Amino acid sequence: MSDKTVELEVKIAFLEQSMNELSDVLYSQQQQIDLLKNDQHRMRTHLQSLDKDDQQGIDDQPPPHY
């Protein structure tokens, strides 16, 4: 094979390796994003339930001057 062909094959091999590494990083980041979204949803739901509990507790209590 010519030197030019070997050089191109080496470059292609490095590009394929780089693409695979980037794909792995992207996959890992997407997993982290999904976990953070789930955490955010759970926290938002929990805060909303706490807010509802506080509002109900206020309605059930007599005013402070009684």
DOSETOR-402391 format. One record per residue (C-alpha): residue in three letters; x, y, z. Coordinates in nm, 4 decimals. Example, Ala and Ser with C-alpha at 12.3 -4.5 7.8 and 13.67 -1.06 7.14 Angstrom:
// residues 2
SITE res        x        y        z
SITE ALA   1.2300  -0.4500   0.7800
SITE SER   1.3670  -0.1060   0.7140
END
This chain:
// residues 66
SITE res        x        y        z
SITE MET   0.0000   0.0000   0.0000
SITE SER   0.1081   0.3528  -0.0531
SITE ASP   0.2083   0.5789   0.2336
SITE LYS  -0.0884   0.8020   0.1628
SITE THR  -0.3335   0.5106   0.1978
SITE VAL  -0.1749   0.3985   0.5262
SITE GLU  -0.1868   0.7536   0.6578
SITE LEU  -0.5570   0.7818   0.5715
SITE GLU  -0.6356   0.4475   0.7352
SITE VAL  -0.4562   0.5554   1.0528
SITE LYS  -0.6501   0.8821   1.0595
SITE ILE  -0.9769   0.6968   1.0086
SITE ALA  -0.8927   0.4585   1.2917
SITE PHE  -0.8228   0.7509   1.5270
SITE LEU  -1.1431   0.9244   1.4199
SITE GLU  -1.3451   0.6087   1.4862
SITE GLN  -1.1868   0.5768   1.8295
SITE SER  -1.2604   0.9419   1.9055
SITE MET  -1.6217   0.9014   1.7924
SITE ASN  -1.6663   0.5981   2.0174
SITE GLU  -1.5204   0.7858   2.3141
SITE LEU  -1.7441   1.0864   2.2493
SITE SER  -2.0441   0.8590   2.2171
SITE ASP  -1.9639   0.7022   2.5554
SITE VAL  -1.9308   1.0454   2.7165
SITE LEU  -2.2562   1.1602   2.5611
SITE TYR  -2.4354   0.8499   2.6878
SITE SER  -2.2985   0.9052   3.0391
SITE GLN  -2.4035   1.2696   3.0370
SITE GLN  -2.7530   1.1798   2.9209
SITE GLN  -2.7844   0.9343   3.2093
SITE GLN  -2.6799   1.2096   3.4516
SITE ILE  -2.9311   1.4508   3.2981
SITE ASP  -3.2073   1.1923   3.3315
SITE LEU  -3.1201   1.1350   3.6982
SITE LEU  -3.1185   1.5090   3.7665
SITE LYS  -3.4558   1.5501   3.5965
SITE ASN  -3.6001   1.2707   3.8095
SITE ASP  -3.4568   1.4288   4.1249
SITE GLN  -3.5982   1.7670   4.0283
SITE HIS  -3.9411   1.6157   3.9643
SITE ARG  -3.9396   1.4361   4.3002
SITE MET  -3.8336   1.7522   4.4836
SITE ARG  -4.0955   1.9633   4.3075
SITE THR  -4.3664   1.7083   4.3921
SITE HIS  -4.2497   1.6941   4.7530
SITE LEU  -4.2480   2.0736   4.7853
SITE GLN  -4.5950   2.0958   4.6354
SITE SER  -4.7252   1.8385   4.8821
SITE LEU  -4.5652   2.0321   5.1696
SITE ASP  -4.7253   2.3525   5.0439
SITE LYS  -5.0673   2.1858   5.0300
SITE ASP  -5.0207   2.0503   5.3828
SITE ASP  -4.9296   2.3978   5.5098
SITE GLN  -5.2345   2.5544   5.3460
SITE GLN  -5.4656   2.2938   5.4953
SITE GLY  -5.3086   2.3365   5.8379
SITE ILE  -5.3696   2.7113   5.8298
SITE ASP  -5.7395   2.6669   5.7494
SITE ASP  -5.7902   2.4228   6.0368
SITE GLN  -5.6290   2.6401   6.3037
SITE PRO  -5.8195   2.9135   6.4844
SITE PRO  -5.6862   3.2666   6.4512
SITE PRO  -5.4095   3.3515   6.7020
SITE HIS  -5.6276   3.5906   6.9073
SITE TYR  -5.8572   3.3104   7.0325
END
